[in-house]
Amino acid sequence: MINKIIRFSVDHRGIVLGLTMMIAIVGWFSFQELAIDAVPDITNTQVQVYAQVEGLAPEEIERNITFPV
């Protein structure tokens, strides 16, 4: 199988060169469209939780509901 690919590549150098150039051009345009940040966002993901429970103090709500979540 590999011998057939090599033989085709040697016999049809123009086709192989053309395909290689097309792939390089498409890769270059794709690279130009790529969104790259100079400094990536490394902050922690944070979520705000609002919990209201009647009859409990704010410290108890925080200890029993918010922290486990």
C-alpha positions, 0 to 999 in steps of 0.5 A: 500500500505504501509503495503505491502511494510513493509510486503515485507521488513520484509519478505525479509530482505536480498533483502532489505539489498542488494539493500540498499548496492548497492545504497550506493556503487553507491552513494559512487562512484558518490560522488568520481567523483563529482567535488567540488571546495574548493573556488567557483568562485564568480566573476561577469560575465563581457562582453566586447562590441566593438561599432564603430559609425562614427561621435560620440565621444568615450564618446557619444558612451559609453553613448548612446550605451555601457551603455544601452546594 
